[in-house]
Amino acid sequence: MIKVGVTGSNGFIGWHLCHNLGLDSNKFEVIEFKREWFNKIEELDFFVSKCDAIIHLAGLNRHSEEEVIYKTNIGLAERLIESFERTNYKGQLIFSSSIQEERNNTFGNSKKIAKQLFFNWAIKSGANFKGLIIPNVFGAFGVPFYNSVVSTFCHQLVQNEIPEIEKDATLNLIYINDLVKVIIDLIEVESIENINVNYTDSYKVSQLLDLLNTFKLKYFENGQIPSFNNQFETNLFNTFRSYFNFNTYFPIKYKNNIDERGNFVEIIKLETGGQVSFSTTKKGITRGNHFHTRKIERFSVIKGEALIQLRKIGSIEVYNYYLSGDNPAYVDMPIWYTHNIKNIGEEELYTMFWINEFYDVNDPDTYFETV
């Protein structure tokens, strides 16, 4: 069991890293860290002494006073190094720096100096160190106006605001899942080195906005699953979906066409492939209680009474959706939300399921956790 501590665990990258480590609980144990421990010697030393590896993500990206950014990022590095020396820490240290290092700005310079401090400490102490220079990162739950332009655009479009492009630059991007895999794969590598993390995709800001506008029109406004030309577009779509207000968006009622023959309902309009399934569920039975990290999934109730529940991993807030076959409706399952469906009626429940990829027993992307 490798004990991994993550500073900045509540941040965008930290949240994803901790929960991905948690998916392999037979190999990794995540050691709790609180930001205030940087200012508490005993707590910081106790944290460091428990870890086999530390991923240092905590830092400050933006502030009205640039000097605060500089002092904060270097100060956090210095406090960690002081703790390493007090505890004789010789484990793995992975530090997240940024491509901003190359741009001679306050944030980039603070990261560059902090990385050098860690590098010097590792040489002196004989510990393992990886200084990661990370490109622009995007993914679900990023903070608008802070983490990336993708986060900002997604937030604005869902709020029916009109995003503006200040500079139509070309961005070298990496999806959060890909970055997390890079970090996890490095935990057991014994070396001292600086690493340029390769970007996976390159798009102009205007191209990103065009794609997101397409997603808004087709999915947000018309309930249609758009076609995806590559994995990047699927990742961007899942990122976009994470900004919806789940208190108000679902369930979405279908148009129920009724005549003397009965009724006819269009279940899903899609430009992409996938798999459609059908189930019956007996009274009082619950299906699901699992989550996905990449799949797109739709539950459509066509007969009976159902309760669909969603809960974001790491949160306690549960979203409850009551659906009835008398008014057919659907709920889509966002990534990193555990979900279930329960028959709460007196008759058998009929449900149609669509998912955007075939089930692969060797790579199911299905993790069980009760809502």
Stockholm file with secondary structure:
# STOCKHOLM 1.0

chainA/1-371         MIKVGVTGSNGFIGWHLCHNLGLDSNKFEVIEFKREWFNKIEELDFFVSKCDAIIHLAGLNRHSEEEVIYKTNIGLAERLIESFERTNYKGQLIFSSSIQEERNNTFGNSKKIAKQLFFNWAIKSGANFKGLIIPNVFGAFGVPFYNSVVSTFCHQLVQNEIPEIEKDATLNLIYINDLVKVIIDLIEVESIENINVNYTDSYKVSQLLDLLNTFKLKYFENGQIPSFNNQFETNLFNTFRSYFNFNTYFPIKYKNNIDERGNFVEIIKLETGGQVSFSTTKKGITRGNHFHTRKIERFSVIKGEALIQLRKIGSIEVYNYYLSGDNPAYVDMPIWYTHNIKNIGEEELYTMFWINEFYDVNDPDTYFETV
#=GR chainA/1-371 SS CEEEEEETTTSHHHHHHHHHHHTTTTTEEEECCCGGGGGCHHHHHHHHHHCSEEEECCCCCCCSSHHHHHHHHHHHHHHHHHHHHHHTCCSEEEEEEEGGGGGTCHHHHHHHHHHHHHHHHHHHHTCEEEEEEECEEECTTCCTTTTCHHHHHHHHHHTTCCCCCSCCCEEEEEEHHHHHHHHHHHTTCCCEEEEECCCSEEEEHHHHHHHHHHHIIIIIITCCBCCCSSHHHHHHHHHHHTTSCTTTSCCEECCEEEETTEEEECCCCBSSCCEEEEEEECTTCEEEEEECSSCCEEEEEEESEEEEEEEETTCCCEEEEEEETTBCEEEEECTTEEEEEEECSSSCEEEEEEESSCCCTTSCCCEECCC
#=GC SS_cons         CEEEEEETTTSHHHHHHHHHHHTTTTTEEEECCCGGGGGCHHHHHHHHHHCSEEEECCCCCCCSSHHHHHHHHHHHHHHHHHHHHHHTCCSEEEEEEEGGGGGTCHHHHHHHHHHHHHHHHHHHHTCEEEEEEECEEECTTCCTTTTCHHHHHHHHHHTTCCCCCSCCCEEEEEEHHHHHHHHHHHTTCCCEEEEECCCSEEEEHHHHHHHHHHHIIIIIITCCBCCCSSHHHHHHHHHHHTTSCTTTSCCEECCEEEETTEEEECCCCBSSCCEEEEEEECTTCEEEEEECSSCCEEEEEEESEEEEEEEETTCCCEEEEEEETTBCEEEEECTTEEEEEEECSSSCEEEEEEESSCCCTTSCCCEECCC
//
